[in-house]
Amino acid sequence: MVIVVFLSRYNALTVTSLFCRCKDKSYRTDLPVASVIICFYNEALSALLRTVHSVLDRTPARLLHEIILVDDDSDFDDLKGELDEYIQKYLTGKIKVIRNTKREGLIRGRMIGAAHATGEVLVFLDSHCEVNVLWLQPLLAAIREDRHTVVCPVIDIISADTLAYSASPVVRGGFNWGLHFRWDLVPLSELEGPEGATAPIKSPTMAGGLFAMNRNYFNELGQYDSGMDIWGGENLEISFRIWMCGGKLFIIPCSRVGHIFRKRRPYGSPEGQDTMTHNSLRLAHVWLDEYKEQYFSLRPDLRTRSYGNISERVELRKKLDCKSFKWYLDNIYPEMQVSGPNAKPQQPIFINRGPKRPKVLQRGRLYHLQTNKCLAAQGRPSQKGGLVVLKACDYGDPDQIWIYNEEHELILNNLLCLDMSETRSSDPPRLMKCHGSGGSQQWTFGRNNRLYQVSVGQCLSVVDPLSPRGSVAMAICDGSSPQQWRLED
């Protein structure tokens, strides 16, 4: 017996069914016009042009005010004269190219692009995307309804190896106390409105690469923190600021944009600085209030690290009359677990479970289709922190039996849960005590027999199918053979 469990009720619908529901929706004719801003640094010219052409081909001309390309001082020759020549020959009209004279990074690069934009709505896209049909209208409609609404499309997957486009599950943004973005399941409370599967989803955070907001509101809200460097953390910072300062943040299921998820960043930071840490420190000291102790409990080495002058951002928070981070946790992200003196006593860690154990949906061996082997503990299945590997399937061995329950947990031999580190996403999955709070222990079975880890947004994959070691790791979901699993009796 094989079980297929989707991430939420949204995914109980086929992609085709959801698309049909979205296609049947109608939008006003007086939607605001958009400036699409695409920053790039040493991007493959073919990927950049794929992004631009998809926007031109799949956006009504009346809604596309302009496309602004911001070259962040790229080194590649074809991104200079060849790109200019191509635009002049084939893309005249709505394309503007801005070239930074020094490396500014994504954060300041987007601010430079926004300063040149004149459309009513700013749409930020990464430089390795493909927008889908009817992608822009749902975003503009939500912003027209409320100019203080910031919206994100569902981010579909473009394979970094084959460049094939495939649909993603509908999830929402969260974060962990290491201040890393993560994906969360959509709460049932978000699914019960009259619009059903096509309704906007309230999202505590955004992934950051793709979103749209009113241009004047972007300026009023303080754009980005210009003291942040290059990339990292800016998505959480603007997400907290939106919610805490009177705005709203939604994911729009009827807007879908494909994105190439690279296996590693193809470039570093100037002088090799750790921009993620620098930016996260600025975020923590401006927005987290007393909850920054949650961050420092994980990174005590950062308590005395320099993070620059934040007085301007502190003043911005006062000027905007923003709410406390406690308000954010209580009202926007109550699912977030808090430890120590700030813990919420009314929400113990097993709040979702109640007095009874979660219902078992399926039990059996986790079978890898390509190698005909089964996932098992590398050592003893009772060893907390132990790795899991592929072994020859032994149908008489209870130590190879997994339980999959309604909490989306995978429990080996009824002892420990398959868990992913939320602070070190490069670590392989391990067996840990079941904590009952989702996140790092939420796994779902989806299309192409993939086993998806919600928190890191990746799929379980065999590192080298020909190796006798049987090592497994997380990888960008691409539907390939090393990522195909079944839970079977």
C-alpha positions, 0 to 999 in steps of 0.5 A: 500500500502506498500513501500520498499526503499533500501539504494542505487542503490546497494540495488536495486539489490537482494543480490543473484544478487549482489553475482552472479555479484561478483562470475563472476568476475575473479582475477589474480593468482599472488595476494599477500598473507595475514596474518590474525590478530585476537585479542581477550580478553575474547572472547567466545571460540566458537565465536573465533573458528567460526572466525578461521574456516571460514577463513581456510575454505573459503580462498584459501590456496595459499593466506593465509600465516598465522593466528595470534591470539593475546590473550590480557591477557584473564581471561577465562581458555578455552582460554588458555590450551584448545585453545592451545590443540585444535589448536595443534590437529585440526589446525596445520600449519598456526596458531600462538598464541601470548599471551600478559603478560598484558592487552594492548587493541585492538590498541596495540594488533593489533600492536603486531600482525602486528609485528609478521606477515610476509605476504605481506598484513595484514588483521585485523578481530574481534574475533567474525566474519564469513568470507563469500565465495570469501571474500579475493580475492577482497580485495587483488586485490585492494591492488595489484593494488595500495599498498597505498589502504586500503580496508574494506569488507561489514560488514554483521550481525550475530545475538547476540541472534541466531548467524544467518547470514544475509546480510547488506545494502551497506553503507559507513563510515562517522563521526559526530563532537562528533567524533563517527563513523556513516554510510552514504548512498553511493552518486550517484557519486560513482555508475556510473563507468563501474563496477557498483554495484561491484565497490569499494566505496570511504569511508571517514572513516572505522568502524575499526574492519575489514580491509586490507592493505599492511604490509609495508604501514601499517608501513610507515603510522605509524601503530596506535597511541600507545598513544591511550588506549584499544579501541575507536577513532583509526578507525577515526584516521587511516581513516583521516591519510590514506586520508590526507597522500596520501592513499585511503580507499575503501569498497569492495562490493564483499567482505562480512564478518559477524560480531556479533554486541553485544548489549553491550561491554562485558568488561570494561577498566582497572581502568575504564578509559574513553578510547574513550574520551582520544583517541578522544582528541589525534585524535582532537589535531593531525589531526583536525586543526582548526576544533577541535573547532567543537568537543569542541563546543559539549564537552567544558568540554574537553578543558583542559582534559589531553591527553598525549604526542602527539609530536611523532604523530605531527612529523609523520604528518609532515614527511608524508607531510599530507594535512590539515583537510580542504582539507579532508573535501573539497575533501573526505567528502564535505557532512559534515556540518560545523558550526561557523566560519569554516562553508562553505558559498557555502554549506548552510544546504539545499543545497541538496534540492534546491528550491523545497521540496523533492518528497513524496514517501509514506504517511500513518501510521507507523504500527508495525506488532507484536503489531498491533499498530502505531508509534505516538508522545508521546505528541503533534506532534509539540513538538520539542524533543518529544519522539515517542511511540506505540499507538492504530491505529486511522485511523481518526487521522491526527497526526498519518500520516507520510510522507516518502520522497526521502531524506529518511526522516520520517515526522510526520503530515508534521511537524517534522522529526524522528531523532536520536542523533549522539552524544548519540546513546543510546538515543531513537529517537525523533521528531526534526526540519527537517534539510535536511542534512541526517545523523541523519534523514535518515531512510530506509525500507529494508529486513524483514520489518526493519526500518534502521537508517543509521547514527547509523547503527541500526533498530527501535525496540519496547522495550517490545511488551507486555508493555502498555508504547509502548517505542521504541529504536534503536537495532542491526538489527536482523529481529526479530518481535519487529523490523518489521514495515510497512508504509501503507495507 
